[in-house]
């Protein structure tokens, strides 16, 4: 039987496929790290453009991990195809973020209840005004309860999904005024795609940089150890998400 293909995903093992939950770091190497260090019986299920996707088992539950690339357009493409064509129910972004709120420190893990954005991604759905992209409540509730069980303090609030990394207008200052926790580059695109298709999505991020003064950032070694805690939280959450009912993407 021919493998299922979309323009950006070539399912190499149709029988195994993707799990109900896909974890999406931005970096393909981080996806590889998760697959090799946390999953059992791992199989490469996608390798288009070097954005490798893996499916394996964590505590007996089939889970997949695949990179999203950087930015809203990239995660918008991959999340749409996973939801629409491969039976994926839940996508959890697990990435890095820069702290906007002074109440958030290096190494903290934050969850995005909503995602403000300066992107025009919503225009494709016919909206010329701003939308308020939000996560799936069941996923958020499950992740928060899992974090508490693991003794992980995970603040929940708004994220700012920026289309720009180098930005002379310094928008983080204004987003701090309305209580945004951190800035990153993908959550709003994931949430809007999930909302349009009626699917489930959540973004959790480890704080790797401080956008407020005194500016600071984690070293490469520190990022590896901090992100491991987030990976474990995401995988433990994925196990619990298996209990959620199956849903079908909207046309």
N, C-alpha and C positions, 0 to 999 in steps of 0.2 A: 504494500500500500504506500502511495506517495506521501511524503511528509507534508503537513500543513504549512503553508507559506503565506506571509504577508510581505509588504515591501521591506519591512525591517526585522522580521522574525521568521526564522526557518526552523520549525520544530523538528529536531533531529531524531527524537524518540517519541513517536506519536502515542505509543502504548503507555509510557510513563507520563508524558505531558508536563504540565505545570501543576503545582499545588493550588489549593484554594487560596492560600495566602502567598503573595510574592513580596519579599523584602527588596527595597530599591535604594541602595546607596548610589551616590553620584558616580563614584570611581569604579571602573571595571575591576581594578586590582583589589579593591575592598570586597567586591562580590566574590572574587576568587578566594580571598582570605577566609570569608565566612564559610564558603562551601567546603574548603579543605580542613578547617579547624573546628567546625561545629556540626556539620551534617555527616550522616552515615550513608553508605551506598550511593555516593554522588554520581550523577550522570550529567554530562554537558548536553544541554538541550537547545542551545542557540549559540551561534558564533558569527552572526552577520555583523560586518564592520568592526569586529573585535569587541563588540559589546556582548560578552559571554554571559549566558544564562545557565544556571545549574538547578537541578532538582535532586533532592535527597530526603533524608528522614531525620527528624529531631524528636527524640523520645517517642518514636513510633509513628509520628505524624509527618505526612508528606508536605514539605515546604520548599519553595523555590526562592532563589535570589538572583537578581539581574540588575545591572547598572542602569541608571536613567540618563547618564550624561549630564551636562551642565545646562541649566536654564529651563524656562517654562516650555518653549517649543519642543525640546527634546523629551522631557518627561510626558508632555502631552501626547506625543506620537506613541511612545512605548506603552503608556497606560491605556490609551484608547484601544490599541491592538490586543493587549492582554485581556482586557475586559470583554471586548467585542467578539474575539475569534478563538480564545483559548480557554474559556471557562473559568478565568480567574475571578474570584469574588472580592478579595480584599488586597489592597496594595498599601504597604506601609513604607513611606520614605524614611530612611535612617541616614541622616547626613550630618554635616557640620553647620554651625551658624555662628554669627557674631552677636554678642550680647549688646542689646540696646538699653534695656532696663538695668539700672545700677543694683537692682535686687538679684540679678543673675550673675553668677561668677563662672570663671573658667572651670571646666569639667562638669558643670551642671548639665543635666538632661532635661530638656523642655519639650512639651507637647503643644502642638498648634491646634487650638479649638477653632480658630479662624485664621485667615491669611489675607491681610491687606496686600495690595499690589499696585505698581505703577505700569503694569502691562496692559495691553489692549486685547488680551487673549479672549475676553468675553465677546468681542465684536463678531466673531464667527458664529455665535449663537443668536445674533440679531439684537444684541444689547448695546446701545450707544451710551447708556449711563453706567454707573458703577454697580457691580454686584458685590455681595458679601460671601465669598467662598468659605465654606465651613466643612469640617471633617464629619465623619460618621460617628454618631453618638455612641453606638454599641462598641465600636472599636476603641474610642477614647475611654469609655468606662472600663473596658476590659484591660486596656494598657495601664490605666491608673491603679486599678485593683492589683494588677500584677506587680507594678512598681512598689506598692505598699507591702506586698507579701515578700518582696526581695529587699525590703528596707532601703529603697531608692527614693530619694526626694525628687519628684518630678513636677515642677511648676507647670501649670496649664494656663494658656492665654493666647493672645494674638501674635502671629508672626508677620513680618513684612517680607514679601517675596519680591525681590527687586529684579528688574530686567537688566540692570547695569551693575557691574562690579566696581569700575572706576568711575566715580560720579562726583563732579565738581559742585553739585547742588547740595550735597550732604543731607539727604532726606531723613536719615536716621534721627536727626535732632527733632524733627517734627513728630515722627512716629513714637519717640520716647514720651512726648507730651501726652499722648493718648494711651500710654500703657503697654505698647508692644514690647514683647520680651526680647526678640532677637530678629536679625535679618538673615535671610537665606535666598535661594533663587529658584525653588521648584514647587513649594507646597501649594501655591494658588493654582498653578496649572493642573496639578494632580487633583485638587479638590473640585475645580470646575469641570474637569473631564468626568470624574465620578458622579457629580451632581447631574450632569447632562444625561448620563447613561443609567442613573439610578443605582449605582454601585457603591461600594464602601471604600473609604480612604482615610489615612491618618499619617501625619508627619511627626516624627520625634527626632530631635537633633541634639547633639552634644555641642556645648559651647567651646569653641576652639579659639576664639578671639574676643577681645573686649573692644567695642566700638567707642565707648566712652573713655574719658581720661581717668587715670593713667592707662594708656593703651598697652595691651599685653596680648600674647598669643602662646599657644602650646607649641612645644617642639615636636618634631616628627615622632620621636619615641613616646612622648607624653600623649600624643594623639592616638597612637596605637593602643596604649593601655586604657585610656579613657573610653575610646570607642568600643572596646571589648565589652564593657559593662552595658552599653546601649545595645549591642548585638544580642547579648544574653536576654535582656529585657524584651527585645523584639521577638526573639524565638519563643520565649516562654508565653508571650502574648499570642503568638500564632497558634500554639497548641490549644489555648482556650477558645480561639476564634473558630475552631472546627465545629463548635456547638451551634454556631449561628446558622439560620436557615439558608438554603440556596435561593439565589435570586437570578433573574434573567435580565440582561442589559436591554434598555429601552431602545426602540428604533429612532 
